Amino acid sequence: MSRSNRGDKIDPREVQIVHAISRTTRACRLFGDDPLSGKNCDHRKGWIEGLIEHFAGQFAIDVLAYSVLSSHHHQMLRSRPDIVQTWDDTEVARRWLMICPKRKDDHGNPLPPSESELNTIRNCPIRLKQIRLRLSDVSWWMRLMNQRVAQRANREDDSSGRFFEDRFKGIPVIDDESVLACAVYVDLNWIRACMAETLELSNHTSAQRRIEAITAETQAPASDPASAPTSASEPADRRGRPLADSFLAPVDLNEATELPGPQPSQCDARCSDKGFLPISAAEYLELLDWSARQSAVGKPGRTPDTLPPILIRLGLSPTVWLELVANFDDLFTTMAGLPEHIDQRRGKQTGRCFHVQKRTRELFAQAA
């Protein structure tokens, strides 16, 4: 089957959740220990993670989950054009120039733009409109990230040519069941690949960052004399240090207490304070841990006698759930959601329906 047009599924003018995947050329382990070249490139995982953290503070895109492996990386992103609408022209120009700076310091970090640099965007209505759209565009996020990683790796290797095998794969995630399954699938990638045994040892994943943040919030005493003050513009632990997950979107939607609307972030690390699941971060990590132990054959650990309540609320049986989080990429190749929800969607440009895998229909029919 030919690959579907990304513009038929993804529109930066809409709030959408997208599962984005990029793979290195010929599945080479260009982010890890490559047995062909004998070279270890684990440090490049940090490049991706650093760019995710930097972009999260500038783009109007929420980072829901991510994982970086040796030959590919996953990101679960939510476009936020509604957040862009809360920014004035100066803020739009400033953010773009922090993503694509005119000047950098000695360490390669972007320098704050000057008034003349801001004016090159503020005083051009056509360019300003174009950049407003780019700031909520997942395609631009992935394009700039992969381009920078590829260029840096090629300089390091003193080589040229293609680094990633193709354009990134973008799968819209359209309902609550699939949002939860996709987040768990992304966060469990290190365990699935036998690169880690536990969530806290799953380096370069959003799960590890969330665990570090929860641990820091609960362990450090507020009166610790070793505490270092931090900016009030960033979520901090009890010692006043920025939380490890401050750039990630919160997990809990808090639908019962939060007012509807964009919810622009109160900190500089992310664009929005809006969550994405009807559960707390602790409940999400508990479900992650349960799923990891169920899916890892022969791994020690006790299986709870009852399923986590979130599965019951979503009407997902354990059999369906475990196959969803084990084979998410294979089950959803064009769009992720319940088959009946995908069947109701049409391409934004072609008006055509989207293909649903036979096994996906069978799986949810089994759960009905």
C-alpha positions as CSV (number, residue, x, y, z in Angstrom):
1,M,0.0,0.0,0.0
2,S,1.3,3.5,-0.9
3,R,2.1,5.8,2.0
4,S,-0.7,8.3,2.8
5,N,-0.3,12.0,2.4
6,R,0.7,13.5,5.8
7,G,-1.2,16.7,5.0
8,D,-4.4,14.6,4.6
9,K,-4.2,13.6,8.3
10,I,-2.3,16.4,10.1
11,D,-3.2,20.1,10.2
12,P,-1.3,22.6,12.4
13,R,-4.4,24.7,12.6
14,E,-6.1,22.0,14.7
15,V,-5.4,20.7,18.1
16,Q,-4.2,17.2,17.4
17,I,-2.2,14.5,19.1
18,V,0.4,12.8,16.8
19,H,2.6,9.8,17.3
20,A,5.8,10.7,15.4
21,I,8.5,8.1,14.6
22,S,11.9,8.6,12.9
23,R,14.2,5.7,12.0
24,T,17.9,5.9,11.0
25,T,18.9,4.7,7.6
26,R,19.1,1.0,7.1
27,A,18.1,0.5,10.8
28,C,21.8,1.3,11.7
29,R,22.3,1.9,15.4
30,L,23.4,5.5,14.9
31,F,22.2,6.5,18.4
32,G,23.8,3.5,20.2
33,D,26.4,0.7,20.0
34,D,26.8,-0.1,16.3
35,P,28.2,-3.6,15.8
36,L,29.0,-2.9,12.2
37,S,31.3,0.1,12.8
38,G,32.3,-0.8,16.4
39,K,31.5,2.7,17.4
40,N,29.3,3.7,20.4
41,C,27.0,6.7,19.8
42,D,24.9,6.6,22.9
43,H,25.6,10.3,23.5
44,R,23.5,11.1,20.5
45,K,20.4,10.0,22.4
46,G,21.1,13.1,24.6
47,W,21.1,15.3,21.5
48,I,17.5,14.3,20.7
49,E,16.4,14.7,24.3
50,G,18.0,18.1,24.6
51,L,16.3,19.3,21.4
52,I,12.9,18.0,22.7
53,E,13.4,20.0,25.9
54,H,14.5,23.1,24.0
55,F,11.7,22.9,21.5
56,A,9.1,22.3,24.2
57,G,9.9,25.7,25.6
58,Q,9.5,27.5,22.3
59,F,7.0,25.7,20.0
60,A,3.2,25.7,20.7
61,I,3.4,21.9,20.9
62,D,2.9,19.8,24.1
63,V,5.3,16.8,24.6
64,L,3.1,14.0,26.0
65,A,5.7,11.1,25.8
66,Y,9.0,10.2,24.1
67,S,11.6,7.6,24.0
68,V,15.0,7.5,22.2
69,L,16.5,4.2,21.2
70,S,19.6,3.1,19.2
71,S,18.0,3.2,15.8
72,H,14.9,5.4,16.1
73,H,13.0,7.7,18.3
74,H,9.3,8.1,19.3
75,Q,7.5,11.3,20.2
76,M,3.9,11.8,21.2
77,L,3.1,15.5,20.4
78,R,0.0,17.7,20.7
79,S,-0.2,20.7,18.4
80,R,-1.6,23.8,20.1
81,P,-2.7,26.5,17.6
82,D,-5.0,27.8,20.4
83,I,-1.9,28.7,22.4
84,V,-0.3,30.5,19.5
85,Q,-3.4,32.8,19.4
86,T,-2.6,34.0,23.0
87,W,0.9,35.2,21.9
88,D,1.4,38.7,20.5
89,D,3.6,39.4,17.4
90,T,6.7,40.0,19.5
91,E,6.3,36.7,21.3
92,V,5.8,34.8,18.1
93,A,8.9,36.4,16.6
94,R,11.0,35.9,19.8
95,R,10.1,32.2,20.0
96,W,10.9,31.5,16.3
97,L,14.3,33.3,16.7
98,M,15.1,31.1,19.7
99,I,14.4,28.1,17.6
100,C,16.2,29.4,14.5
101,P,18.6,32.0,16.0
102,K,20.5,34.6,14.1
103,R,23.3,34.5,16.7
104,K,24.6,31.9,19.2
105,D,26.9,32.0,22.2
106,D,30.3,30.2,22.4
107,H,28.5,27.0,23.4
108,G,26.1,27.1,20.5
109,N,23.1,28.2,22.5
110,P,20.7,30.7,20.9
111,L,21.2,34.3,22.0
112,P,18.0,36.5,22.8
113,P,17.0,38.2,19.5
114,S,17.7,41.9,19.1
115,E,15.0,44.5,18.2
116,S,16.2,44.6,14.6
117,E,16.0,40.8,14.4
118,L,12.5,40.8,15.8
119,N,11.5,43.4,13.3
120,T,12.4,41.2,10.4
121,I,9.4,39.1,11.4
122,R,7.1,41.6,13.2
123,N,7.1,44.0,10.3
124,C,6.3,41.4,7.6
125,P,2.7,40.3,7.9
126,I,3.1,37.4,5.4
127,R,6.2,36.0,7.2
128,L,4.5,36.6,10.6
129,K,1.4,34.6,9.5
130,Q,3.7,31.8,8.2
131,I,5.7,31.5,11.4
132,R,2.5,31.5,13.6
133,L,1.5,28.4,11.7
134,R,4.9,26.8,11.9
135,L,5.0,27.1,15.7
136,S,2.1,24.6,16.1
137,D,3.2,22.4,13.2
138,V,4.5,18.9,14.2
139,S,6.1,18.6,10.8
140,W,8.3,21.6,11.4
141,W,9.2,20.3,14.8
142,M,10.3,17.0,13.4
143,R,11.9,18.5,10.3
144,L,14.2,20.9,12.3
145,M,15.0,18.3,15.0
146,N,16.0,15.5,12.5
147,Q,17.9,18.0,10.3
148,R,20.0,19.2,13.2
149,V,20.7,15.8,14.5
150,A,21.7,14.5,11.0
151,Q,24.0,17.5,10.4
152,R,25.7,17.2,13.8
153,A,26.2,13.4,13.4
154,N,27.6,13.8,9.9
155,R,30.1,16.4,11.1
156,E,31.1,14.1,13.9
157,D,31.6,11.2,11.5
158,D,33.1,13.4,8.9
159,S,30.6,12.0,6.4
160,S,27.7,13.2,4.3
161,G,24.4,11.7,3.0
162,R,21.2,10.5,4.5
163,F,21.1,9.9,8.2
164,F,17.4,9.1,8.6
165,E,15.8,6.5,6.3
166,D,12.9,8.6,5.2
167,R,10.6,11.4,6.3
168,F,9.1,10.9,9.8
169,K,6.0,8.7,10.2
170,G,3.1,10.6,11.8
171,I,0.0,8.9,13.1
172,P,-2.9,11.0,14.5
173,V,-4.2,9.6,17.8
174,I,-7.9,10.4,18.0
175,D,-9.6,9.0,21.1
176,D,-8.9,8.4,24.8
177,E,-8.3,4.7,24.6
178,S,-5.6,5.2,21.9
179,V,-4.0,8.2,23.7
180,L,-3.5,6.0,26.8
181,A,-2.2,3.0,24.7
182,C,0.1,5.2,22.6
183,A,1.7,6.9,25.7
184,V,2.3,3.5,27.4
185,Y,3.7,2.0,24.1
186,V,6.1,4.9,23.8
187,D,7.2,4.9,27.4
188,L,7.8,1.1,27.4
189,N,10.0,1.0,24.4
190,W,13.3,0.5,26.3
191,I,11.8,-2.4,28.2
192,R,10.3,-3.9,25.0
193,A,13.8,-3.7,23.3
194,C,15.4,-5.4,26.3
195,M,17.5,-2.2,26.9
196,A,16.1,-1.8,30.5
197,E,14.4,-3.9,33.1
198,T,12.5,-1.2,34.9
199,L,10.9,2.2,34.1
200,E,13.4,4.1,36.3
201,L,16.3,2.6,34.3
202,S,14.7,3.4,31.0
203,N,17.0,6.2,30.0
204,H,16.0,8.9,27.6
205,T,12.2,8.3,28.1
206,S,9.5,10.5,29.4
207,A,8.6,7.8,32.0
208,Q,12.0,8.1,33.6
209,R,11.7,11.9,33.7
210,R,8.2,11.7,35.4
211,I,9.6,9.2,38.0
212,E,12.5,11.5,38.8
213,A,10.2,14.4,39.3
214,I,7.8,12.5,41.6
215,T,10.8,11.2,43.6
216,A,12.3,14.7,43.9
217,E,9.0,16.3,45.0
218,T,8.6,13.8,47.8
219,Q,12.1,13.1,49.1
220,A,13.9,16.5,49.4
221,P,13.1,18.5,52.6
222,A,12.1,22.1,51.9
223,S,14.5,23.4,54.6
224,D,17.6,21.6,53.2
225,P,20.5,24.1,53.5
226,A,22.0,22.7,50.3
227,S,19.0,23.9,48.4
228,A,19.6,26.2,45.5
229,P,17.0,28.8,44.5
230,T,15.5,28.6,41.0
231,S,13.3,30.8,38.9
232,A,9.6,30.9,39.8
233,S,8.9,30.4,36.2
234,E,9.7,26.7,36.3
235,P,8.1,23.8,38.3
236,A,10.5,23.0,41.2
237,D,11.1,20.3,43.8
238,R,11.1,21.0,47.5
239,R,14.8,22.0,47.3
240,G,13.9,24.7,44.7
241,R,15.5,22.8,41.8
242,P,13.7,22.5,38.4
243,L,11.7,19.3,38.1
244,A,13.1,16.7,35.6
245,D,9.7,16.6,33.8
246,S,9.0,20.4,33.7
247,F,9.1,20.5,29.9
248,L,6.5,17.6,29.6
249,A,2.8,18.1,29.5
250,P,1.1,17.2,32.9
251,V,-0.6,13.8,32.8
252,D,-3.8,14.7,34.6
253,L,-6.5,16.6,32.7
254,N,-8.1,17.6,36.0
255,E,-11.4,17.8,34.2
256,A,-13.4,18.3,37.4
257,T,-11.5,21.4,38.5
258,E,-9.7,23.0,35.5
259,L,-11.5,25.5,33.4
260,P,-11.8,24.7,29.6
261,G,-9.5,26.6,27.2
262,P,-5.9,26.7,26.1
263,Q,-4.3,26.9,29.6
264,P,-1.0,28.6,28.7
265,S,1.8,27.5,30.9
266,Q,2.8,29.4,34.0
267,C,6.5,28.4,33.3
268,D,8.9,28.9,30.5
269,A,9.6,25.2,30.0
270,R,6.5,24.2,28.1
271,C,3.7,26.0,26.2
272,S,0.7,24.6,28.1
273,D,-0.3,23.3,31.5
274,K,-3.1,21.1,30.1
275,G,-2.9,17.4,30.8
276,F,-3.9,14.6,28.4
277,L,-5.3,11.7,30.5
278,P,-8.1,11.4,33.0
279,I,-5.7,10.0,35.6
280,S,-2.9,11.3,37.8
281,A,0.8,10.9,37.0
282,A,1.1,8.3,39.8
283,E,-1.8,6.2,38.4
284,Y,-0.2,6.4,34.9
285,L,3.1,5.2,36.2
286,E,1.4,2.4,38.1
287,L,-0.3,1.3,34.8
288,L,3.0,1.5,33.0
289,D,4.6,-0.7,35.6
290,W,1.8,-3.2,35.5
291,S,1.9,-3.4,31.7
292,A,5.7,-3.8,31.6
293,R,5.6,-6.8,34.0
294,Q,2.7,-8.4,32.1
295,S,4.5,-8.1,28.7
296,A,8.0,-9.2,29.8
297,V,8.0,-13.0,29.7
298,G,9.8,-14.5,32.7
299,K,10.4,-11.1,34.4
300,P,10.1,-11.3,38.2
301,G,7.4,-9.4,39.9
302,R,3.9,-10.1,41.2
303,T,0.9,-9.5,39.1
304,P,-1.9,-7.6,40.9
305,D,-5.1,-9.6,41.4
306,T,-7.2,-6.8,39.9
307,L,-6.6,-4.6,36.9
308,P,-5.9,-0.9,37.3
309,P,-9.3,0.9,37.4
310,I,-8.5,3.0,34.3
311,L,-8.8,-0.1,32.1
312,I,-12.2,-0.9,33.4
313,R,-13.4,2.7,32.9
314,L,-12.2,2.6,29.3
315,G,-13.8,-0.8,28.7
316,L,-10.5,-2.5,27.7
317,S,-9.9,-6.2,28.6
318,P,-6.4,-7.2,29.7
319,T,-5.9,-9.2,26.5
320,V,-6.8,-6.3,24.3
321,W,-4.8,-3.9,26.4
322,L,-1.6,-5.9,26.3
323,E,-1.7,-6.4,22.5
324,L,-2.4,-2.7,22.1
325,V,0.7,-1.6,24.0
326,A,2.9,-4.4,22.5
327,N,2.0,-3.9,18.9
328,F,0.8,-0.3,18.6
329,D,2.8,0.6,15.5
330,D,1.6,-2.5,13.6
331,L,-2.1,-2.1,14.6
332,F,-2.3,1.6,13.6
333,T,-0.5,2.5,10.4
334,T,-2.4,5.6,9.3
335,M,-4.5,6.8,12.3
336,A,-4.8,5.5,15.9
337,G,-8.3,5.1,17.4
338,L,-11.2,2.8,17.8
339,P,-12.1,1.4,14.3
340,E,-15.5,3.0,14.4
341,H,-13.9,6.4,15.2
342,I,-11.4,6.0,12.3
343,D,-14.2,5.0,10.0
344,Q,-15.9,8.4,10.7
345,R,-12.8,10.4,9.7
346,R,-12.0,11.6,6.1
347,G,-8.9,12.9,4.6
348,K,-8.5,16.7,4.9
349,Q,-7.4,17.0,1.3
350,T,-8.8,13.9,-0.5
351,G,-12.0,13.2,1.5
352,R,-11.1,9.5,1.5
353,C,-11.6,7.2,4.4
354,F,-8.6,5.7,6.3
355,H,-7.5,2.1,6.2
356,V,-7.9,0.0,9.4
357,Q,-5.8,-3.1,9.7
358,K,-7.8,-6.4,9.8
359,R,-6.2,-7.5,13.0
360,T,-7.2,-4.1,14.6
361,R,-10.8,-4.7,13.8
362,E,-10.6,-8.3,15.1
363,L,-9.0,-7.1,18.3
364,F,-11.7,-4.6,19.2
365,A,-14.5,-6.9,18.0
366,Q,-13.1,-9.4,20.5
367,A,-13.3,-6.8,23.3
368,A,-16.9,-5.8,22.4
